[in-house]
């Protein structure tokens, strides 16, 4: 038995991990998850009845548990009895421990080692987003910074080892995340799922963040310089002596020879960690290339499959048109003809409901009845209709006819005060002028309106009064 196993089983019972290897492990894992979540929030422990209620709720969620998975639980008469069996099993294996108090209350506590393991299980089940921080780049910078190494060599080496270990964990997390996205891509059943995995998940969470930073870091050249710095450090007797002194200062029981050996072992560990970065980065590159290749292959496969289904549906309706020309599909039911149901997973109109043709309403002609005593609402409605009719009648053609009747040839300019004095005499002329103002920027307009206020960017302009109308001054230019 290794040293790790000996130390581990001194802390926990041999059957501590057995609940995770049972056929009914899913029941026990969910029970542990529920119990640990509540237990860590209560320093005074859980009442036994509360713990039973939590486990009972989990047992109800696993109602499909068969006797082959757990015979004792499956054969229990009630859900309460099943919850008692699960709770007692967790207590016997060391996940829980129970205290009986003087007031006869039974409190259940979650084992501290169990808390650590449950949290690890949660991280495995719900992995965090892959990240790539600057730990590896900072290590390379620190090792090549000779002034920092000369000042505190042992502290810098210890810090670099810790940062390298954390950085390698990040790289392995990136590799695992890429593998996870590759599996999701292979399981995509539609083009939409394929593109969601590629662009919304992989590109946003990995491609544009951690993988892009990994490529931008240019680790190969920096790692080579850091490796040479470690070799120089191993050959520098003065720095090795400083490291030896610092190790002896922190551990008074170590001998000078042991301190020097410990320092050299630490340098070897640092070098080995550095050597392990590049192969792992290369593996991430290969995984990324494999994900891209598989995404493209999956997209082509789904595209061909979708095209084949579309051609089959088209062939089906063409056959209907050949055999039942002139009839509607709804009329075929009266003939006793049954067709297989179309398994459409999603049907929609590309341009929305607004793209459909709306037939014009045909209204029968009727007598116009005069209004005797119209109230204020009816008068306002009539005025609104009149304004709408006037606005619609002020066309660009009307404006062009009005401008053509004005004196002057192409390029002639007429100022608004002259226009109002000589050519605007009644409301109809005012409507012609309004038509010119409305359509001055129209492509069909044979004139142009220039407003001095716009050219000078002034806050206010000058106005002229005509027939109780105030009209801002402008210049009309014939095209």
C-alpha positions in Angstrom: 0.0 0.0 0.0 1.4 3.4 -1.0 1.9 6.2 1.4 -1.1 8.1 0.0 -3.4 5.2 0.5 -2.2 4.7 4.1 -2.7 8.3 5.0 -6.1 8.5 3.2 -7.6 5.5 4.9 -6.4 6.8 8.3 -8.7 9.8 7.7 -11.7 8.0 6.2 -13.3 4.5 6.4 -12.5 2.0 3.7 -16.1 2.0 2.6 -16.3 5.8 2.5 -16.0 5.8 -1.3 -18.2 2.7 -1.7 -21.4 4.7 -2.0 -20.0 6.3 -5.1 -19.4 2.9 -6.7 -22.8 1.4 -6.0 -25.2 0.7 -8.8 -27.5 3.2 -7.1 -24.7 5.9 -6.9 -26.9 8.5 -8.6 -29.3 8.3 -5.6 -26.6 8.7 -3.0 -24.8 11.5 -4.9 -28.0 13.6 -5.1 -28.7 12.9 -1.5 -25.2 14.0 -0.5 -25.6 17.1 -2.6 -28.8 18.1 -0.9 -27.5 17.3 2.6 -24.2 19.1 2.2 -25.9 22.2 0.7 -28.1 22.6 3.8 -25.5 21.4 6.4 -22.9 24.0 5.5 -25.4 26.8 6.1 -26.2 25.6 9.7 -23.5 25.4 12.2 -25.8 23.8 14.7 -26.4 20.8 12.4 -29.6 19.4 10.9 -32.4 17.8 12.8 -32.8 14.2 11.9 -36.4 14.9 10.6 -35.1 17.6 8.4 -32.4 15.4 7.0 -34.9 12.6 6.4 -37.2 15.1 4.5 -34.3 16.1 2.3 -33.4 12.6 1.4 -37.1 11.6 1.0 -37.4 14.4 -1.6 -34.4 13.0 -3.5 -35.8 9.4 -3.3 -39.0 10.7 -4.9 -37.0 12.1 -7.8 -35.4 8.7 -8.3 -38.7 6.7 -8.4 -37.4 4.6 -11.3 -34.8 2.9 -9.0 -34.9 -0.8 -9.6 -34.0 -3.7 -7.4 -30.9 -4.5 -9.5 -29.5 -1.1 -8.5 -30.2 -1.3 -4.8 -32.4 -4.1 -3.5 -32.8 -2.9 0.1 -33.9 0.6 -1.0 -36.2 -0.7 -3.9 -38.0 -3.2 -1.6 -38.7 -0.7 1.1 -42.5 -0.2 1.7 -42.6 3.6 1.8 -40.6 6.6 0.6 -39.8 7.4 4.3 -38.4 3.9 4.8 -36.2 4.3 1.7 -34.9 7.7 3.0 -34.0 6.1 6.4 -32.0 3.3 4.6 -30.1 5.9 2.6 -29.4 8.1 5.6 -28.3 5.2 7.7 -25.9 4.0 4.9 -24.3 7.5 4.7 -23.9 7.5 8.5 -22.2 4.1 8.6 -19.8 4.9 5.8 -18.7 8.1 7.5 -20.3 10.8 5.4 -22.5 11.9 8.2 -22.2 11.7 12.0 -25.0 12.0 14.6 -24.9 13.6 18.0 -27.5 12.9 20.8 -27.9 15.8 23.1 -29.2 16.0 26.7 -32.5 17.3 25.4 -32.9 14.1 23.4 -32.5 16.0 20.1 -30.6 14.1 17.4 -28.4 16.4 15.2 -26.8 15.3 12.0 -23.5 16.9 10.8 -21.7 16.5 7.5 -18.2 15.2 7.7 -15.5 17.8 6.7 -13.8 15.3 4.3 -17.2 14.7 2.7 -17.6 18.4 2.1 -14.3 18.5 0.2 -15.3 15.5 -1.9 -18.8 16.8 -2.7 -17.4 20.2 -3.8 -15.0 18.3 -6.1 -17.9 16.3 -7.6 -19.7 19.5 -8.3 -16.7 20.9 -10.1 -16.5 17.8 -12.2 -20.2 17.8 -13.1 -20.3 21.6 -13.7 -16.8 22.6 -14.9 -16.0 26.3 -14.8 -15.3 28.2 -18.0 -11.8 27.7 -19.4 -9.4 30.5 -18.8 -5.9 31.5 -19.7 -4.3 34.0 -17.3 -0.8 35.5 -17.5 0.7 33.1 -14.9 2.9 31.3 -17.5 4.0 34.6 -19.1 4.8 36.0 -15.7 6.9 33.0 -14.8 9.0 33.5 -18.0 9.4 37.2 -17.2 10.4 36.5 -13.6 13.0 33.9 -14.6 14.6 36.2 -17.2 14.7 39.1 -14.7 18.1 38.5 -13.3 17.9 41.4 -10.8 14.9 39.8 -9.1 16.5 36.4 -9.0 19.7 37.8 -7.5 17.8 39.6 -4.8 15.5 36.7 -3.6 16.3 33.6 -5.6 14.5 31.1 -3.4 11.3 33.1 -3.0 11.2 33.7 -6.8 11.7 30.0 -7.5 9.0 28.9 -5.1 6.6 31.5 -6.6 7.4 30.3 -10.1 6.7 26.7 -9.2 3.3 27.5 -7.8 2.4 29.7 -10.8 3.5 27.0 -13.2 1.4 24.4 -11.5 -1.6 26.7 -11.6 -0.9 27.6 -15.3 -0.7 23.9 -16.3 -4.0 23.3 -14.6 -5.5 26.1 -16.7 -4.1 24.5 -19.9 -5.5 21.1 -19.0 -8.9 22.8 -18.3 -8.7 24.4 -21.8 -8.0 21.0 -23.4 -10.9 19.4 -21.5 -13.2 22.2 -22.5 -12.3 21.8 -26.2 -13.0 18.1 -25.9 -16.4 18.9 -24.3 -17.3 21.2 -27.2 -16.2 18.6 -29.7 -18.6 16.1 -28.2 -21.4 18.6 -28.2 -20.7 19.3 -31.9 -20.8 15.7 -32.8 -24.2 15.4 -31.0 -25.7 18.4 -32.8 -28.9 17.2 -34.7 -29.7 20.5 -36.6 -27.8 23.2 -38.4 -28.9 25.6 -35.7 -27.3 23.5 -32.9 -24.2 23.1 -35.0 -23.8 26.9 -35.4 -24.7 27.6 -31.8 -21.9 25.4 -30.6 -19.4 26.8 -33.1 -20.1 30.5 -32.7 -22.1 31.2 -29.5 -20.2 28.7 -27.3 -16.8 27.8 -28.7 -15.9 31.0 -30.4 -17.1 33.2 -27.5 -15.9 31.2 -24.6 -12.7 29.7 -26.0 -11.7 31.0 -29.4 -11.9 34.7 -28.6 -10.7 34.5 -25.0 -8.4 31.9 -23.7 -7.1 30.3 -26.9 -6.6 33.7 -28.6 -4.6 34.8 -25.5 -2.6 31.6 -25.6 -1.6 32.2 -29.2 -0.9 35.9 -28.5 1.4 35.0 -25.6 4.0 33.5 -27.9 5.1 31.0 -25.3 7.7 29.0 -27.3 10.3 31.8 -27.5 9.6 32.9 -23.9 10.0 29.3 -22.6 13.4 28.9 -24.3 14.7 32.0 -22.6 13.3 30.9 -19.2 14.9 27.4 -19.6 18.3 29.0 -20.2 17.8 31.2 -17.1 17.3 28.0 -15.0 20.4 26.5 -16.4 22.4 29.6 -15.5 20.8 29.6 -12.0 21.9 25.9 -11.5 25.5 26.9 -12.4 25.6 30.1 -10.2 27.2 29.1 -7.0 26.4 32.4 -5.3 22.7 32.2 -5.9 22.7 28.5 -4.9 24.3 29.5 -1.6 21.6 32.1 -1.1 18.9 29.5 -1.7 20.6 27.1 0.7 20.7 29.7 3.4 17.1 30.6 2.9 16.0 26.9 3.1 18.0 26.4 6.3 16.5 29.6 7.8 12.9 28.3 7.2 13.7 24.8 8.4 16.1 24.7 11.3 16.3 20.9 11.4 17.7 20.6 7.8 21.5 20.2 7.3 23.5 22.3 4.8 23.8 19.3 2.4 20.0 18.6 2.7 19.2 22.3 2.1 21.4 22.3 -1.1 19.8 19.1 -2.3 16.3 20.5 -1.6 17.2 23.6 -3.6 18.5 21.6 -6.6 15.4 19.3 -6.5 13.2 22.4 -6.6 15.1 23.7 -9.6 14.7 20.3 -11.4 11.0 20.5 -10.7 10.8 24.0 -12.1 12.6 22.8 -15.2 10.3 19.8 -15.7 7.2 22.0 -15.3 8.5 24.3 -18.0 9.2 21.4 -20.3 5.7 20.2 -19.9 4.1 23.5 -21.1 4.9 23.3 -24.8 3.6 19.7 -25.4 0.3 20.6 -23.6 0.0 23.8 -25.7 0.6 21.7 -28.9 -2.1 19.3 -27.8 -4.5 22.2 -27.4 -3.7 23.4 -30.9 -4.4 19.9 -32.2 -7.7 19.7 -30.3 -8.7 23.1 -31.7 -7.9 22.0 -35.2 -9.9 18.8 -34.7 -12.9 20.7 -33.4 -12.8 23.0 -36.4 -12.6 20.0 -38.8 -15.4 18.1 -37.1 -17.6 21.2 -37.0 -17.2 21.6 -40.7 -17.8 18.0 -41.4 -20.9 18.0 -39.2 -22.2 21.1 -40.9 -21.9 19.5 -44.3 -23.6 16.4 -43.2 -26.5 18.2 -41.6 -26.8 20.4 -44.7 -26.9 17.5 -47.1 -29.5 15.7 -44.9 -31.7 18.8 -44.7 -31.5 19.2 -48.5 -32.5 15.6 -49.0 -35.5 16.0 -46.7 -36.5 19.2 -48.5 -36.3 17.5 -51.9 -38.6 14.7 -50.6 -41.2 17.2 -49.4 -41.0 19.0 -52.8 -41.5 15.7 -54.6 -44.5 14.9 -52.4 -46.3 18.1 -53.3 -45.4 17.8 -57.0 -47.0 14.3 -57.0 -50.2 15.8 -55.4 -50.3 18.5 -58.2 -50.0 15.9 -60.9 -52.8 13.6 -59.6 -55.2 16.2 -58.1 -54.8 19.2 -60.3 -57.4 21.9 -59.6 -58.2 20.7 -56.1 -57.2 21.9 -52.7 -55.4 19.7 -50.1 -58.3 20.1 -47.7 -60.7 18.7 -50.3 -58.8 15.4 -50.5 -60.1 14.3 -47.1 -63.6 14.2 -48.6 -62.4 11.7 -51.2 -61.2 9.3 -48.4 -57.5 9.8 -49.2 -55.2 9.8 -46.2 -51.7 11.2 -46.2 -48.9 10.7 -43.7 -48.5 13.6 -41.3 -45.7 16.0 -42.1 -43.2 15.9 -39.3 -42.2 19.6 -39.4 -40.1 20.5 -36.3 -40.3 24.3 -37.1 -42.5 26.2 -39.6 -42.4 29.9 -40.0 -42.8 32.7 -42.6 -39.4 34.1 -43.5 -40.7 37.7 -43.9 -43.2 37.6 -41.1 -46.9 37.9 -41.4 -46.5 41.4 -43.0 -45.0 39.7 -46.1 -48.3 38.0 -46.9 -50.7 39.5 -49.5 -53.6 41.2 -47.9 -56.6 41.4 -50.2 -58.4 44.7 -50.5 -61.7 45.1 -48.8 -64.6 45.7 -51.1 -67.3 47.9 -49.6 -70.7 48.3 -51.0 -71.7 51.8 -52.1 -74.2 53.5 -49.9 -76.0 56.8 -49.6 -74.2 59.6 -47.9 -76.1 60.7 -44.8 -75.6 64.3 -43.6 -74.8 64.8 -40.0 -77.4 66.8 -38.2 -75.8 67.7 -34.8 -72.2 66.4 -34.8 -70.5 66.3 -31.4 -66.9 67.5 -30.8 -65.4 64.0 -31.3 -67.1 63.6 -34.7 -66.0 67.0 -35.7 -62.4 66.2 -34.8 -62.6 62.9 -36.6 -63.9 64.7 -39.8 -61.1 67.3 -39.5 -58.5 64.5 -39.2 -59.8 62.8 -42.3 -59.8 66.1 -44.2 -56.2 66.7 -43.2 -55.2 63.3 -44.3 -57.0 63.8 -47.6 -55.2 67.1 -48.2 -51.8 65.6 -47.3 -52.3 62.8 -49.7 -53.4 65.1 -52.5 -50.3 67.3 -52.2 -48.3 65.1 -54.7 -45.0 65.8 -56.3 -46.7 66.1 -59.7 -48.8 69.0 -58.3 -45.7 70.7 -57.1 -43.9 70.3 -60.5 -46.9 71.8 -62.3 -46.8 74.8 -59.9 -43.1 75.3 -60.4 -43.4 75.0 -64.2 -45.9 77.8 -64.3 -43.5 80.1 -62.5 -41.4 82.5 -64.7 -37.8 81.7 -65.5 -36.0 78.9 -67.2 -33.8 76.1 -65.8 -31.5 77.4 -63.1 -33.8 80.4 -62.2 -34.0 81.3 -58.5 -37.1 82.7 -56.9 -37.1 84.1 -53.4 -39.9 83.3 -51.1 -41.0 86.9 -50.5 -41.3 87.4 -54.3 -43.1 84.1 -54.6 -45.6 85.0 -51.9 -46.2 88.5 -53.3 -46.8 87.6 -57.0 -47.9 83.9 -57.1 -49.7 83.1 -53.9 -53.1 84.6 -53.7 -55.5 82.0 -52.1 -55.5 78.8 -50.1 -55.1 76.6 -53.3 -51.8 78.5 -54.0 -50.8 77.9 -50.4 -51.4 74.2 -50.9 -49.2 74.3 -54.1 -46.5 75.9 -52.0 -46.9 73.3 -49.3 -46.5 70.5 -51.9 -43.3 72.1 -53.0 -42.0 72.1 -49.4 -43.0 68.5 -48.8 -41.4 67.1 -52.0 -38.3 69.4 -52.3 -36.0 66.4 -51.7 -37.9 63.9 -53.8 -36.1 62.3 -56.7 -38.9 63.3 -59.1 -38.9 66.9 -58.0 -38.0 69.4 -60.8 -37.0 72.0 -58.3 -34.9 72.5 -55.1 -35.6 74.5 -51.9 -32.8 76.2 -50.2 -33.3 77.6 -46.6 -30.7 80.2 -45.5 -31.0 79.1 -41.9 -29.6 75.7 -42.8 -26.7 77.1 -44.6 -25.7 79.5 -41.8 -26.7 76.9 -39.1 -28.6 79.7 -37.3 -31.0 78.9 -34.4 -33.9 80.7 -35.9 -34.9 82.2 -39.3 -37.0 85.0 -40.7 -40.6 84.6 -41.5 -43.1 86.2 -43.9 -46.9 86.3 -43.4 -49.4 85.4 -46.1 -53.1 84.6 -45.8 -52.7 84.1 -42.0 -49.8 81.7 -42.6 -46.2 82.3 -41.3 -43.7 80.9 -43.8 -40.0 80.8 -43.2 -38.0 82.5 -46.0 -36.4 80.2 -48.6 -35.2 80.2 -52.2 -36.8 78.1 -54.9 -34.3 76.9 -57.6 -35.6 75.4 -60.9 -33.7 72.3 -62.1 
